């Protein structure tokens, strides 16, 4: 099955992720519960504009099954973003993981398409 993100889908998802990044920057200064994320050293590297280690990026390749250790870090798109998107192909889901948007086949977790959001 060949399913790719349309330009409209990319635009909506990028807008959502960027707005989340802005919110996190503002919340980062306030005290409270920490969210799970990258280890501190990698998080600092990414904040400074660095890229994730090649090992993480190589795990998100079209046609491969997403590894369970990467899938644990995936977050689904919120419903208010999903409703803005055109209808998705049947039996697919869109998740975000470490600055990437990934469309997966629900049953097999095969990566159908992936793009860098940040």
C-alpha positions in Angstrom: 0.0 0.0 0.0 1.4 3.4 -1.0 0.0 6.2 1.1 1.8 9.5 1.4 1.1 12.7 3.3 -0.6 15.3 1.1 0.7 18.9 1.2 -2.5 19.9 3.1 -1.9 17.3 5.8 1.7 18.3 6.1 0.8 22.0 6.6 -1.8 21.2 9.3 0.5 18.8 11.2 3.4 21.2 11.0 1.2 24.0 12.4 0.1 21.8 15.2 3.6 20.6 16.2 5.0 24.1 16.0 2.2 25.5 18.3 3.0 22.7 20.7 6.7 23.5 20.7 5.8 27.2 21.5 3.6 26.1 24.4 6.3 23.8 25.8 8.8 26.6 25.7 6.5 28.8 27.8 5.7 25.9 30.2 9.4 24.9 30.5 10.0 27.9 32.7 7.2 27.1 35.1 7.5 24.4 37.8 5.4 21.3 37.6 5.4 17.7 36.4 8.0 16.9 33.8 7.0 15.2 30.6 8.8 12.2 29.4 11.1 12.9 26.5 14.6 12.5 25.4 17.5 12.1 27.8 18.7 15.5 29.1 21.9 15.6 26.9 20.0 14.8 23.7 17.2 17.2 24.6 19.7 20.1 25.0 21.3 19.1 21.7 18.0 19.2 19.9 17.0 22.5 21.6 20.3 24.0 20.2 19.3 23.0 16.7 21.1 19.7 16.7 19.7 16.5 15.2 18.7 13.3 17.0 21.3 10.5 16.8 21.3 8.6 13.5 20.1 5.5 15.3 16.8 7.2 16.1 16.3 8.5 12.6 17.2 5.3 10.9 14.3 3.6 12.8 11.7 5.7 11.0 12.0 4.5 7.4 9.1 4.1 4.9 8.3 0.4 4.3 9.8 -0.8 7.6 7.9 -1.7 10.8 8.3 0.8 13.5 10.3 -0.7 16.4 8.5 -1.1 19.7 11.1 1.1 21.5 10.3 4.0 19.1 6.6 3.3 19.1 6.5 3.7 22.9 7.6 7.3 22.4 4.9 8.0 19.7 2.0 10.4 20.4 -1.2 10.4 18.5 -2.5 13.6 17.0 -5.2 15.2 19.1 -8.8 14.9 17.8 -9.1 18.6 17.1 -6.2 18.3 14.7 -7.4 15.0 13.2 -10.8 16.6 12.2 -8.9 19.3 10.3 -7.2 16.7 8.1 -8.8 15.2 5.0 -10.2 11.7 5.7 -7.3 9.3 6.2 -7.0 6.1 4.3 -8.7 3.2 6.1 -6.7 1.3 8.7 -4.0 4.0 9.1 -3.0 6.2 12.0 -0.8 9.3 12.2 1.6 9.7 15.2 4.4 12.1 16.0 7.7 11.0 17.4 10.8 13.1 18.0 10.1 15.8 15.4 8.7 13.4 12.8 5.1 12.7 11.7 4.6 9.1 10.8 1.6 7.4 9.1 1.3 3.8 10.1 -0.7 0.8 9.1 -2.8 0.1 12.3 -2.5 -3.7 12.1 1.2 -4.1 11.4 2.7 -0.8 12.4 4.4 -0.6 9.0 5.6 2.9 8.2 3.6 4.1 5.2 5.1 7.7 5.1 7.2 9.9 7.3 8.4 13.5 7.3 10.4 15.8 9.5 8.1 18.3 11.2 10.7 20.5 12.9 
